[in-house]
């Protein structure tokens, strides 16, 4: 796996992706879907999700939706990390902060030739 930017990655068909969501100053309240299907975390604290890249379509997306309550500190945020089973390392991805106007993000995984 290769990181193109904080939300875009080049991957191989058949590669298993691990997405880790670390909550800072907020109770974990996250929904993750891949290719339009919700997925459950493999572990909690931090939440970890795995999904497999299929051969088609050439670009596949993980959608991450976060929630903050009015009681959460204004400086609270979620940080995302991404790692592929075929190497490349663990990448720091985007983050979502309570003060952001949008509390969801999409990660793009493109099959590289």
N, C-alpha and C positions, 0 to 999 in steps of 0.2 A: 504494500500500500504506500502511496505517495500523497502527501498533503499539497494541494494546489493553493488553497487559502483556508481561512478558519472554518469554512462551511463546505468545501469542495475537496474530494479525494479521488485519486485514480486507484482502481482496484482490479483484481483478477476475478474472472468468473469462478464461482465455487468458493471464494474466500469467505471466511466467517469473520464478521465484524463484532467487536465488543465496544459498546458505548457505556461509559461510566458517567454518572451524574452526581456531582458533589454539591450538597446544599450547605450554604454558609449563612448562619444567623436566621435560618428558616427551617421549619419542619418540612420534610420531603413531601411534596404534593405535585407529582409529575405524571403525565401520560405520554407514552411513546408509541408511535406506530411506524411500521415499515411497509412500503408498497401498499398503503391503504388499510393495513390490518394492525389492530392493536396488539402489542406484545407485553407480556408480564416480565417483571424483573427476575433475573436469576438469583440475585442477592440484594440485600438492603444495607444501607448505611456504610458505604455509599451504594446507591442503586446501580446495578449493572445489568445491561441488556445485551443479548446476542442475536444476530440475524445473519442469514447467508445470502450472498450475492448470487443471483441466478443469471443464466446466459442472456436473457432478454427481458426487458428492454435494455439498451446500452447504458442508460442513466436511471438510477433507482434512488428513492428518497426516504429518509427517516424524518418524521415530524415529531418535534418535542414541544409539548405544551406544559407550561409551568403555572403554578398558582401561588399567590402571596395573599395573606390575610391582612386586614387593617392593623392587627396587633404586631405584625412582623416589623422589625427594624427597617428604617428607610435605606440602610446600607446593605440589606440582605440580597443574596444573589445565588444563582446556580451556575456552576462551571462544568463544562463538558469535556471529556477526553475520549479519543477514538483510537483503537488499535486493530490491526488486521492480522489474521492467522498466518499470512504468508510473508510476514516481516515488514520492516520499515520503521518500527518503533512505536512508541505511544505518543500521540499528538495531542497538544492542547487545542481544543476547538473553541467555538464561540462561548459566550456566557449570556445569561439573561439576568438583569437586575430589576429589583422592585420598581425603581424609578423609570425604567424603560417604558415607552408607550406601547410596546408590543411584547407579550409574554410568551410568544412561541417562535420557533425557528425551524428551518429545514436544512438537513445535511444532504448533500448530493454525492452519490457514489457512481463514478463513471468507469465502465470497463475499458481499460487501456489495451491497445493492440499489442 
